[in-house]
Amino acid sequence: MRVAAFSSFERTLKRILAVLILSTGLAACATGHSQSGTRFEIHAASLVASPDWQKANLLDDPGTTVYVAPEVLLDNSDVALANAKKDLGGQVLIVIQMTPAGAIRMGMASRVLLRQRMAVMINGEVMTAPVVSAPLSGNRFAITGFKSLEEAQEIALGIAPKK
């Protein structure tokens, strides 16, 4: 009984968060940037099925199924810059720098989704869905799980808004 009540509360809280994030991000949509070539989105996610959540496979963990909330928490309009590179260990990643509005929205989302999953989606596919271990306070984060630097560069070019 307690679990069901918590799940209902959690869903309500996530819906409120989505409304708040969408309303604070409306100004970001009117920045004058043209449409990006690669669809970038961040959603709440879970390993447990939930009504109205989309079932998907994790690209960075083959065989793992994740369920993605329908509400978009962040998208291309929240991205200021996206750059592909290799870290010191040779792992390919994309470093995303958020706009000021995007950084605020990411901070809000990470506080609400603390100890829960956040799906990073590229063109409708879940690249990764890490558990949020701490609220994100900066304006940068990295995405991993790419097959090659060339693939990451192509995706990074498509994520960043065109001016």
HELIX and SHEET records of a PDB file:
HELIX    1   1 ARG A    2  GLY A   25  1                                  24    
HELIX    2   2 LEU A   26  ALA A   30  5                                   5    
HELIX    3   3 ASN A   76  ASP A   78  5                                   3    
HELIX    4   4 PRO A  100  VAL A  112  1                                  13    
HELIX    5   5 LEU A  149  ILE A  159  1                                  11    
SHEET    1   A 4 GLN A  54  ASN A  57  0                                        
SHEET    2   A 4 THR A  65  VAL A  68 -1                                        
SHEET    3   A 4 PHE A  40  SER A  46 -1                                        
SHEET    4   A 4 LEU A  74  ASP A  75 -1                                        
SHEET    1   B 5 GLN A  54  ASN A  57  0                                        
SHEET    2   B 5 THR A  65  VAL A  68 -1                                        
SHEET    3   B 5 PHE A  40  SER A  46 -1                                        
SHEET    4   B 5 ARG A 117  ILE A 122 -1                                        
SHEET    5   B 5 GLU A 125  THR A 128 -1                                        
SHEET    1   C 3 VAL A  79  LYS A  86  0                                        
SHEET    2   C 3 VAL A  92  MET A  98 -1                                        
SHEET    3   C 3 ARG A 140  THR A 144 -1                                        
END                                                                             
